[in-house]
Amino acid sequence: MRLGLIADTHMPGSLADLWPQAMDLLSDVDCILHAGDLHTLDIVDQLSALAPTYVSRGNGDVGLFDDRLQDTWILDFAGATVGMIHHFPSPTRKSTADIYRYVDKHFERRPEILIYGHTHLEGIHQVGDILCINPGSPTLPRNQSLRLGTIATLDILPDQIKTTLWQLNEDGVEHHSEFLPHKLERP
């Protein structure tokens, strides 16, 4: 199973329509997880035309109501538990204990994989037994000006999770960073 991961599109403030490079990559996924800061539901409708789409409500999404938006999600995909939230402490600045406390406060059960946004800083971090992924922003990378940014894919294989960050460019997409293999613990 392949999930498309995206966050912080800030549309239509940044763009009227998502970059075609992102839409092309996301057209080949089974489900799309958007980690918030949409600003309007238009992008959810665009993404939902490609695959089922779930969105965690960001600080820029106040007043948006739709069944596809929740503050947090716990979803099961191919035997992997995936959590999603918009605002999340930086795994590079907080201890594992701090991350666990935050997760336990916001989720009814601890996910194996946690998708988040807010910072526009792409990254993949293993924190204890949680794989934390921020796909960055496709439109305002690193919280700077409008330009081609990043998205991610998450491949859930029978015994492994493979995450790839993708840099959008004029010709399509390219690997932004190597994937982080994560072994799934199966009973």
N, CA and C atoms as a LAMMPS dump frame, in Angstrom:
ITEM: TIMESTEP
0
ITEM: NUMBER OF ATOMS
561
ITEM: BOX BOUNDS ff ff ff
-5.0000000000000000e+02 5.0000000000000000e+02
-5.0000000000000000e+02 5.0000000000000000e+02
-5.0000000000000000e+02 5.0000000000000000e+02
ITEM: ATOMS id mol type element x y z
1 1 1 N 0.854 -1.174 0
2 1 2 C 0 0 0
3 1 3 C 0.899 1.236 0
4 2 1 N 0.533 2.231 -0.802
5 2 2 C 1.302 3.481 -0.874
6 2 3 C 0.414 4.651 -0.463
7 3 1 N 0.916 5.426 0.512
8 3 2 C 0.226 6.627 0.967
9 3 3 C 0.977 7.85 0.458
10 4 1 N 0.225 8.868 0.043
11 4 2 C 0.819 10.152 -0.305
12 4 3 C 0.725 11.067 0.903
13 5 1 N 1.818 11.728 1.246
14 5 2 C 1.877 12.599 2.421
15 5 3 C 2.155 14.026 1.976
16 6 1 N 1.342 14.952 2.476
17 6 2 C 1.452 16.341 2.08
18 6 3 C 1.019 17.2 3.27
19 7 1 N 1.509 18.414 3.333
20 7 2 C 1.128 19.324 4.422
21 7 3 C 1.334 20.761 3.969
22 8 1 N 0.732 21.671 4.696
23 8 2 C 1.006 23.097 4.56
24 8 3 C 0.952 23.594 3.113
25 9 1 N -0.176 23.323 2.461
26 9 2 C -0.35 23.8 1.082
27 9 3 C -0.727 25.274 1.036
28 10 1 N -1.404 25.768 2.084
29 10 2 C -1.761 27.199 2.18
30 10 3 C -2.397 27.698 0.883
31 11 1 N -3.456 27.015 0.459
32 11 2 C -4.092 27.377 -0.803
33 11 3 C -5.52 27.852 -0.55
34 12 1 N -5.982 28.82 -1.284
35 12 2 C -5.397 29.404 -2.493
36 12 3 C -4.457 30.575 -2.245
37 13 1 N -4.051 30.845 -1.016
38 13 2 C -3.159 31.968 -0.765
39 13 3 C -1.841 31.86 -1.495
40 14 1 N -1.311 30.625 -1.612
41 14 2 C -0.037 30.444 -2.293
42 14 3 C -0.24 30.202 -3.789
43 15 1 N -1.142 29.312 -4.142
44 15 2 C -1.451 28.947 -5.529
45 15 3 C -2.946 28.676 -5.646
46 16 1 N -3.477 28.784 -6.853
47 16 2 C -4.876 28.421 -7.076
48 16 3 C -5.024 26.9 -7.147
49 17 1 N -4.08 26.229 -7.787
50 17 2 C -4.085 24.775 -7.928
51 17 3 C -2.715 24.244 -7.546
52 18 1 N -2.699 23.051 -6.971
53 18 2 C -1.447 22.433 -6.573
54 18 3 C -0.573 22.198 -7.8
55 19 1 N 0.747 22.327 -7.61
56 19 2 C 1.691 22.093 -8.706
57 19 3 C 1.358 20.778 -9.42
58 20 1 N 1.408 20.736 -10.745
59 20 2 C 1.122 19.49 -11.472
60 20 3 C 2.084 18.351 -11.111
61 21 1 N 3.319 18.676 -10.75
62 21 2 C 4.28 17.639 -10.36
63 21 3 C 3.778 16.873 -9.132
64 22 1 N 3.224 17.589 -8.176
65 22 2 C 2.689 16.95 -6.971
66 22 3 C 1.46 16.122 -7.318
67 23 1 N 0.597 16.68 -8.139
68 23 2 C -0.617 15.949 -8.53
69 23 3 C -0.252 14.665 -9.274
70 24 1 N 0.768 14.709 -10.132
71 24 2 C 1.201 13.51 -10.855
72 24 3 C 1.693 12.432 -9.899
73 25 1 N 2.533 12.808 -8.937
74 25 2 C 3.042 11.824 -7.986
75 25 3 C 1.909 11.249 -7.133
76 26 1 N 0.996 12.102 -6.697
77 26 2 C -0.102 11.65 -5.842
78 26 3 C -1.177 10.879 -6.607
79 27 1 N -1.148 10.914 -7.925
80 27 2 C -2.156 10.177 -8.702
81 27 3 C -1.929 8.671 -8.64
82 28 1 N -0.792 8.251 -8.093
83 28 2 C -0.454 6.826 -8.035
84 28 3 C -0.411 6.302 -6.596
85 29 1 N -1.227 6.882 -5.702
86 29 2 C -1.244 6.418 -4.313
87 29 3 C -2.618 5.848 -3.969
88 30 1 N -2.666 5.065 -2.904
89 30 2 C -3.918 4.459 -2.463
90 30 3 C -4.72 5.377 -1.554
91 31 1 N -4.028 6.296 -0.882
92 31 2 C -4.679 7.212 0.046
93 31 3 C -3.759 8.418 0.23
94 32 1 N -4.352 9.583 0.537
95 32 2 C -3.58 10.8 0.762
96 32 3 C -3.849 11.3 2.17
97 33 1 N -2.761 11.612 2.882
98 33 2 C -2.844 12.186 4.216
99 33 3 C -2.283 13.605 4.146
100 34 1 N -3.103 14.588 4.47
101 34 2 C -2.701 15.999 4.451
102 34 3 C -2.622 16.467 5.898
103 35 1 N -1.43 16.882 6.323
104 35 2 C -1.213 17.243 7.723
105 35 3 C -1.509 18.714 8.008
106 36 1 N -2.507 19.259 7.365
107 36 2 C -3.07 20.541 7.749
108 36 3 C -2.497 21.792 7.12
109 37 1 N -3.184 22.888 7.43
110 37 2 C -3.002 24.221 6.859
111 37 3 C -3.342 24.226 5.366
112 38 1 N -4.619 23.945 5.137
113 38 2 C -5.201 23.969 3.795
114 38 3 C -5.587 25.396 3.413
115 39 1 N -6.347 26.001 4.314
116 39 2 C -6.972 27.327 4.216
117 39 3 C -8.33 27.297 3.53
118 40 1 N -8.539 26.411 2.56
119 40 2 C -9.879 26.191 2.004
120 40 3 C -10.018 24.693 1.694
121 41 1 N -11.241 24.278 1.447
122 41 2 C -11.474 22.869 1.124
123 41 3 C -11.178 22.543 -0.339
124 42 1 N -10.863 23.532 -1.15
125 42 2 C -10.605 23.276 -2.572
126 42 3 C -9.518 22.222 -2.78
127 43 1 N -8.428 22.319 -2.036
128 43 2 C -7.338 21.353 -2.195
129 43 3 C -7.775 19.958 -1.764
130 44 1 N -8.638 19.856 -0.76
131 44 2 C -9.137 18.546 -0.34
132 44 3 C -9.952 17.925 -1.467
133 45 1 N -10.76 18.747 -2.131
134 45 2 C -11.54 18.241 -3.27
135 45 3 C -10.622 17.79 -4.405
136 46 1 N -9.567 18.565 -4.689
137 46 2 C -8.619 18.183 -5.744
138 46 3 C -7.931 16.861 -5.407
139 47 1 N -7.474 16.725 -4.162
140 47 2 C -6.788 15.503 -3.763
141 47 3 C -7.74 14.313 -3.691
142 48 1 N -8.966 14.553 -3.234
143 48 2 C -9.955 13.472 -3.136
144 48 3 C -10.328 12.905 -4.502
145 49 1 N -10.131 13.683 -5.558
146 49 2 C -10.366 13.171 -6.914
147 49 3 C -9.31 12.134 -7.299
148 50 1 N -8.154 12.161 -6.602
149 50 2 C -7.075 11.212 -6.886
150 50 3 C -7.163 9.956 -6.023
151 51 1 N -7.499 10.139 -4.73
152 51 2 C -7.524 9.026 -3.779
153 51 3 C -8.263 9.485 -2.531
154 52 1 N -8.758 8.554 -1.714
155 52 2 C -9.366 8.965 -0.445
156 52 3 C -8.379 9.845 0.327
157 53 1 N -8.888 10.938 0.893
158 53 2 C -8.037 11.934 1.53
159 53 3 C -8.509 12.222 2.947
160 54 1 N -7.545 12.244 3.874
161 54 2 C -7.787 12.58 5.269
162 54 3 C -6.925 13.786 5.608
163 55 1 N -7.462 14.701 6.417
164 55 2 C -6.753 15.937 6.746
165 55 3 C -6.789 16.169 8.248
166 56 1 N -5.625 16.508 8.818
167 56 2 C -5.611 16.978 10.205
168 56 3 C -5.722 18.5 10.153
169 57 1 N -6.62 19.019 10.963
170 57 2 C -6.914 20.457 10.945
171 57 3 C -5.713 21.237 11.463
172 58 1 N -5.263 22.209 10.668
173 58 2 C -4.14 23.054 11.068
174 58 3 C -4.618 24.364 11.65
175 59 1 N -3.679 25.139 12.173
176 59 2 C -4.025 26.44 12.75
177 59 3 C -4.594 27.395 11.705
178 60 1 N -4.328 27.167 10.429
179 60 2 C -4.889 27.99 9.355
180 60 3 C -6.223 27.484 8.834
181 61 1 N -6.779 26.457 9.47
182 61 2 C -8.007 25.831 8.987
183 61 3 C -9.204 26.075 9.898
184 62 1 N -9.103 27.079 10.748
185 62 2 C -10.193 27.417 11.66
186 62 3 C -11.432 27.758 10.835
187 63 1 N -12.551 27.176 11.211
188 63 2 C -13.8 27.447 10.511
189 63 3 C -14.078 26.519 9.343
190 64 1 N -13.156 25.606 9.027
191 64 2 C -13.4 24.625 7.965
192 64 3 C -14.022 23.379 8.587
193 65 1 N -15.137 22.958 8.032
194 65 2 C -15.825 21.777 8.543
195 65 3 C -16.119 20.828 7.401
196 66 1 N -15.692 19.597 7.562
197 66 2 C -15.865 18.569 6.542
198 66 3 C -15.541 17.244 7.22
199 67 1 N -16.188 16.168 6.805
200 67 2 C -15.922 14.858 7.404
201 67 3 C -14.483 14.403 7.191
202 68 1 N -13.806 14.965 6.204
203 68 2 C -12.424 14.567 5.921
204 68 3 C -11.416 15.287 6.817
205 69 1 N -11.873 16.236 7.639
206 69 2 C -11.006 16.998 8.536
207 69 3 C -11.277 16.637 9.985
208 70 1 N -10.22 16.355 10.724
209 70 2 C -10.271 16.161 12.169
210 70 3 C -8.989 16.74 12.746
211 71 1 N -9.002 17.032 14.036
212 71 2 C -7.778 17.529 14.664
213 71 3 C -6.687 16.469 14.609
214 72 1 N -7.033 15.246 14.93
215 72 2 C -6.089 14.126 14.867
216 72 3 C -6.779 12.929 14.219
217 73 1 N -5.981 12.059 13.669
218 73 2 C -6.466 10.813 13.082
219 73 3 C -5.615 9.658 13.607
220 74 1 N -6.249 8.521 13.817
221 74 2 C -5.568 7.232 13.986
222 74 3 C -6.185 6.326 12.936
223 75 1 N -5.369 5.887 11.995
224 75 2 C -5.842 5.09 10.869
225 75 3 C -4.992 3.829 10.767
226 76 1 N -5.601 2.749 10.307
227 76 2 C -4.875 1.503 10.094
228 76 3 C -4.793 1.243 8.596
229 77 1 N -3.576 1.07 8.121
230 77 2 C -3.32 0.784 6.71
231 77 3 C -2.425 -0.443 6.619
232 78 1 N -2.948 -1.495 6.016
233 78 2 C -2.163 -2.709 5.768
234 78 3 C -1.442 -3.187 7.026
235 79 1 N -2.109 -3.095 8.168
236 79 2 C -1.547 -3.568 9.419
237 79 3 C -0.657 -2.579 10.153
238 80 1 N -0.475 -1.379 9.617
239 80 2 C 0.327 -0.353 10.282
240 80 3 C -0.6 0.721 10.848
241 81 1 N -0.321 1.165 12.076
242 81 2 C -1.113 2.209 12.71
243 81 3 C -0.468 3.56 12.428
244 82 1 N -1.234 4.436 11.773
245 82 2 C -0.733 5.745 11.367
246 82 3 C -1.536 6.825 12.083
247 83 1 N -0.834 7.7 12.778
248 83 2 C -1.459 8.856 13.403
249 83 3 C -1.129 10.097 12.588
250 84 1 N -2.013 11.092 12.662
251 84 2 C -1.746 12.347 11.955
252 84 3 C -2.241 13.508 12.795
253 85 1 N -1.417 14.553 12.842
254 85 2 C -1.714 15.77 13.588
255 85 3 C -0.989 16.907 12.876
256 86 1 N -1.467 18.119 13.025
257 86 2 C -0.775 19.238 12.365
258 86 3 C 0.423 19.706 13.175
259 87 1 N 0.169 20.174 14.377
260 87 2 C 1.243 20.728 15.207
261 87 3 C 1.855 19.632 16.054
262 88 1 N 3.186 19.535 16.013
263 88 2 C 3.886 18.46 16.718
264 88 3 C 5.263 18.979 17.128
265 89 1 N 5.748 18.603 18.318
266 89 2 C 7.074 19.068 18.734
267 89 3 C 8.178 18.536 17.82
268 90 1 N 9.221 19.305 17.658
269 90 2 C 10.328 18.908 16.784
270 90 3 C 11.058 17.69 17.35
271 91 1 N 11.107 16.587 16.587
272 91 2 C 11.843 15.411 17.058
273 91 3 C 13.339 15.672 17.218
274 92 1 N 13.866 16.721 16.613
275 92 2 C 15.289 17.029 16.766
276 92 3 C 15.561 17.869 18.008
277 93 1 N 14.499 18.431 18.608
278 93 2 C 14.682 19.305 19.759
279 93 3 C 14.094 18.76 21.061
280 94 1 N 13.268 17.743 20.967
281 94 2 C 12.605 17.19 22.152
282 94 3 C 13.091 15.772 22.413
283 95 1 N 13.036 15.389 23.672
284 95 2 C 13.445 14.035 24.049
285 95 3 C 12.362 13.035 23.645
286 96 1 N 12.735 11.79 23.625
287 96 2 C 11.761 10.725 23.351
288 96 3 C 10.626 10.772 24.368
289 97 1 N 10.96 11.002 25.627
290 97 2 C 9.926 11.077 26.672
291 97 3 C 8.961 12.231 26.398
292 98 1 N 9.464 13.386 25.977
293 98 2 C 8.601 14.528 25.635
294 98 3 C 7.68 14.191 24.463
295 99 1 N 8.236 13.548 23.452
296 99 2 C 7.435 13.159 22.275
297 99 3 C 6.348 12.177 22.697
298 100 1 N 6.702 11.178 23.495
299 100 2 C 5.716 10.198 23.956
300 100 3 C 4.595 10.872 24.749
301 101 1 N 4.947 11.8 25.649
302 101 2 C 3.914 12.504 26.428
303 101 3 C 2.957 13.248 25.495
304 102 1 N 3.495 13.912 24.484
305 102 2 C 2.664 14.663 23.537
306 102 3 C 1.736 13.716 22.765
307 103 1 N 2.301 12.628 22.28
308 103 2 C 1.505 11.647 21.527
309 103 3 C 0.415 11.062 22.423
310 104 1 N 0.774 10.665 23.64
311 104 2 C -0.198 10.053 24.55
312 104 3 C -1.304 11.033 24.947
313 105 1 N -1.002 12.305 24.98
314 105 2 C -2.013 13.323 25.299
315 105 3 C -2.997 13.53 24.144
316 106 1 N -2.538 13.392 22.904
317 106 2 C -3.366 13.727 21.746
318 106 3 C -3.977 12.537 21.007
319 107 1 N -3.53 11.314 21.307
320 107 2 C -4.039 10.134 20.599
321 107 3 C -4.51 9.085 21.605
322 108 1 N -5.583 8.367 21.263
323 108 2 C -6.099 7.349 22.171
324 108 3 C -5.214 6.11 22.216
325 109 1 N -4.365 5.931 21.209
326 109 2 C -3.365 4.86 21.23
327 109 3 C -2.138 5.355 20.466
328 110 1 N -1.017 4.804 20.803
329 110 2 C 0.248 5.261 20.219
330 110 3 C 0.423 4.663 18.822
331 111 1 N 0.559 5.507 17.795
332 111 2 C 0.763 4.995 16.433
333 111 3 C 2.202 4.527 16.214
334 112 1 N 2.376 3.671 15.226
335 112 2 C 3.718 3.265 14.802
336 112 3 C 4.354 4.369 13.951
337 113 1 N 3.494 5.077 13.217
338 113 2 C 3.931 6.115 12.287
339 113 3 C 3.117 7.359 12.593
340 114 1 N 3.787 8.503 12.653
341 114 2 C 3.083 9.743 12.934
342 114 3 C 3.434 10.773 11.85
343 115 1 N 2.389 11.285 11.199
344 115 2 C 2.54 12.295 10.154
345 115 3 C 2.17 13.642 10.762
346 116 1 N 2.984 14.656 10.514
347 116 2 C 2.708 15.989 11.049
348 116 3 C 3.159 17.058 10.062
349 117 1 N 2.808 18.304 10.357
350 117 2 C 3.172 19.428 9.492
351 117 3 C 3.589 20.623 10.321
352 118 1 N 3.055 21.782 9.976
353 118 2 C 3.181 23.054 10.673
354 118 3 C 4.496 23.786 10.428
355 119 1 N 5.633 23.112 10.496
356 119 2 C 6.924 23.798 10.406
357 119 3 C 7.389 24.048 8.972
358 120 1 N 6.817 23.333 8.005
359 120 2 C 7.235 23.374 6.608
360 120 3 C 8.641 22.796 6.431
361 121 1 N 9.163 22.145 7.45
362 121 2 C 10.499 21.552 7.404
363 121 3 C 10.367 20.048 7.23
364 122 1 N 10.724 19.553 6.061
365 122 2 C 10.605 18.133 5.78
366 122 3 C 11.602 17.337 6.618
367 123 1 N 11.188 16.126 7.002
368 123 2 C 12.099 15.28 7.761
369 123 3 C 11.483 13.954 8.132
370 124 1 N 12.358 12.988 8.353
371 124 2 C 11.977 11.644 8.792
372 124 3 C 12.821 11.346 10.021
373 125 1 N 12.167 11.029 11.141
374 125 2 C 12.878 10.808 12.395
375 125 3 C 12.305 9.596 13.107
376 126 1 N 13.17 8.721 13.552
377 126 2 C 12.76 7.607 14.395
378 126 3 C 12.869 8.072 15.843
379 127 1 N 11.748 8.116 16.55
380 127 2 C 11.722 8.527 17.956
381 127 3 C 11.205 7.342 18.752
382 128 1 N 12.114 6.629 19.401
383 128 2 C 11.709 5.407 20.096
384 128 3 C 11.105 4.446 19.09
385 129 1 N 9.861 4.051 19.339
386 129 2 C 9.198 3.123 18.419
387 129 3 C 8.217 3.822 17.473
388 130 1 N 8.325 5.151 17.351
389 130 2 C 7.449 5.909 16.446
390 130 3 C 8.27 6.508 15.315
391 131 1 N 7.86 6.244 14.097
392 131 2 C 8.464 6.867 12.922
393 131 3 C 7.713 8.171 12.671
394 132 1 N 8.396 9.314 12.815
395 132 2 C 7.786 10.639 12.671
396 132 3 C 8.165 11.22 11.317
397 133 1 N 7.139 11.634 10.546
398 133 2 C 7.382 12.122 9.185
399 133 3 C 6.704 13.463 8.988
400 134 1 N 7.477 14.453 8.57
401 134 2 C 6.937 15.737 8.131
402 134 3 C 7.254 15.844 6.65
403 135 1 N 6.222 15.844 5.784
404 135 2 C 6.486 15.913 4.345
405 135 3 C 6.952 17.286 3.872
406 136 1 N 6.99 18.271 4.772
407 136 2 C 7.35 19.633 4.368
408 136 3 C 6.167 20.318 3.709
409 137 1 N 6.434 21.28 2.876
410 137 2 C 5.383 22.002 2.163
411 137 3 C 5.694 21.996 0.672
412 138 1 N 4.695 21.669 -0.167
413 138 2 C 4.942 21.699 -1.61
414 138 3 C 4.959 23.113 -2.179
415 139 1 N 4.434 24.076 -1.438
416 139 2 C 4.26 25.425 -1.976
417 139 3 C 5.103 26.49 -1.281
418 140 1 N 5.347 26.312 0.01
419 140 2 C 6.116 27.286 0.798
420 140 3 C 7.178 26.539 1.606
421 141 1 N 8.135 25.884 0.912
422 141 2 C 9.11 25.073 1.635
423 141 3 C 9.936 25.909 2.597
424 142 1 N 10.178 25.297 3.752
425 142 2 C 10.989 25.922 4.8
426 142 3 C 10.453 27.291 5.195
427 143 1 N 9.132 27.452 5.035
428 143 2 C 8.429 28.676 5.431
429 143 3 C 8.955 29.911 4.713
430 144 1 N 9.359 29.732 3.484
431 144 2 C 9.886 30.852 2.716
432 144 3 C 8.922 31.205 1.595
433 145 1 N 9.421 31.747 0.526
434 145 2 C 8.566 32.233 -0.557
435 145 3 C 7.984 31.091 -1.387
436 146 1 N 6.998 31.433 -2.186
437 146 2 C 6.353 30.474 -3.078
438 146 3 C 7.372 29.888 -4.048
439 147 1 N 7.508 28.576 -4.014
440 147 2 C 8.383 27.86 -4.945
441 147 3 C 8.108 26.372 -4.801
442 148 1 N 8.693 25.577 -5.658
443 148 2 C 8.515 24.134 -5.614
444 148 3 C 9.129 23.579 -4.334
445 149 1 N 8.336 22.795 -3.605
446 149 2 C 8.767 22.267 -2.318
447 149 3 C 8.809 20.755 -2.298
448 150 1 N 8.324 20.168 -1.182
449 150 2 C 8.443 18.728 -0.985
450 150 3 C 7.111 18.087 -0.603
451 151 1 N 7 16.819 -0.935
452 151 2 C 5.94 15.931 -0.465
453 151 3 C 6.609 14.59 -0.175
454 152 1 N 5.853 13.626 0.303
455 152 2 C 6.442 12.322 0.643
456 152 3 C 5.504 11.195 0.249
457 153 1 N 6.083 10.018 0.149
458 153 2 C 5.29 8.796 0.008
459 153 3 C 5.705 7.844 1.122
460 154 1 N 4.743 7.037 1.519
461 154 2 C 4.947 6.04 2.561
462 154 3 C 4.471 4.715 1.996
463 155 1 N 5.407 3.786 1.795
464 155 2 C 5.071 2.466 1.28
465 155 3 C 5.028 1.49 2.446
466 156 1 N 3.861 0.863 2.632
467 156 2 C 3.698 -0.124 3.702
468 156 3 C 3.782 -1.498 3.047
469 157 1 N 4.902 -2.154 3.303
470 157 2 C 5.189 -3.47 2.748
471 157 3 C 4.881 -4.514 3.822
472 158 1 N 4.887 -5.806 3.496
473 158 2 C 4.518 -6.813 4.496
474 158 3 C 5.297 -6.731 5.804
475 159 1 N 6.584 -6.419 5.755
476 159 2 C 7.364 -6.383 6.994
477 159 3 C 8.197 -5.116 7.138
478 160 1 N 7.907 -4.103 6.342
479 160 2 C 8.739 -2.912 6.361
480 160 3 C 7.963 -1.68 5.913
481 161 1 N 8.381 -0.532 6.44
482 161 2 C 7.854 0.763 6.029
483 161 3 C 8.965 1.47 5.267
484 162 1 N 8.673 1.997 4.104
485 162 2 C 9.654 2.761 3.337
486 162 3 C 9.098 4.152 3.103
487 163 1 N 9.829 5.157 3.533
488 163 2 C 9.405 6.544 3.373
489 163 3 C 10.363 7.252 2.427
490 164 1 N 9.799 8 1.484
491 164 2 C 10.621 8.756 0.553
492 164 3 C 10.145 10.202 0.544
493 165 1 N 11.077 11.12 0.741
494 165 2 C 10.787 12.542 0.559
495 165 3 C 11.122 12.898 -0.88
496 166 1 N 10.224 13.639 -1.505
497 166 2 C 10.374 14.013 -2.912
498 166 3 C 10.485 15.528 -3.04
499 167 1 N 11.462 15.979 -3.776
500 167 2 C 11.612 17.388 -4.119
501 167 3 C 10.923 17.613 -5.461
502 168 1 N 9.971 18.54 -5.488
503 168 2 C 9.347 18.904 -6.756
504 168 3 C 10.342 19.765 -7.529
505 169 1 N 10.429 19.544 -8.846
506 169 2 C 11.287 20.384 -9.678
507 169 3 C 10.607 20.636 -11.021
508 170 1 N 11.231 21.401 -11.856
509 170 2 C 10.622 21.779 -13.141
510 170 3 C 10.299 20.572 -14.011
511 171 1 N 11.071 19.49 -13.875
512 171 2 C 10.877 18.305 -14.711
513 171 3 C 9.995 17.24 -14.075
514 172 1 N 9.558 17.434 -12.853
515 172 2 C 8.752 16.43 -12.153
516 172 3 C 9.127 16.375 -10.697
517 173 1 N 9.655 15.209 -10.276
518 173 2 C 10.101 15.047 -8.89
519 173 3 C 11.421 14.299 -8.876
520 174 1 N 12.19 14.495 -7.806
521 174 2 C 13.418 13.735 -7.611
522 174 3 C 13.515 13.38 -6.133
523 175 1 N 14.268 12.322 -5.854
524 175 2 C 14.486 11.956 -4.453
525 175 3 C 15.108 13.141 -3.733
526 176 1 N 14.474 13.528 -2.652
527 176 2 C 15.027 14.589 -1.825
528 176 3 C 15.99 13.983 -0.82
529 177 1 N 15.594 12.844 -0.256
530 177 2 C 16.443 12.166 0.718
531 177 3 C 16.189 10.678 0.641
532 178 1 N 17.149 9.933 1.127
533 178 2 C 17.029 8.485 1.129
534 178 3 C 15.896 8.071 2.049
535 179 1 N 15.299 6.952 1.73
536 179 2 C 14.23 6.462 2.6
537 179 3 C 14.823 5.889 3.87
538 180 1 N 14.001 5.875 4.892
539 180 2 C 14.384 5.309 6.178
540 180 3 C 13.646 3.999 6.352
541 181 1 N 14.315 2.872 6.208
542 181 2 C 13.61 1.607 6.405
543 181 3 C 13.201 1.455 7.862
544 182 1 N 12.025 0.993 8.083
545 182 2 C 11.482 0.789 9.418
546 182 3 C 10.835 -0.582 9.43
547 183 1 N 11.31 -1.454 10.288
548 183 2 C 10.744 -2.803 10.376
549 183 3 C 9.434 -2.754 11.161
550 184 1 N 8.436 -3.424 10.642
551 184 2 C 7.166 -3.547 11.344
552 184 3 C 7.234 -4.756 12.275
553 185 1 N 6.77 -4.561 13.477
554 185 2 C 6.694 -5.662 14.435
555 185 3 C 5.355 -6.356 14.233
556 186 1 N 5.404 -7.564 13.742
557 186 2 C 4.179 -8.339 13.512
558 186 3 C 4.067 -9.439 14.553
559 187 1 N 2.831 -9.679 15.049
560 187 2 C 2.665 -10.757 16.042
561 187 3 C 2.954 -12.13 15.451
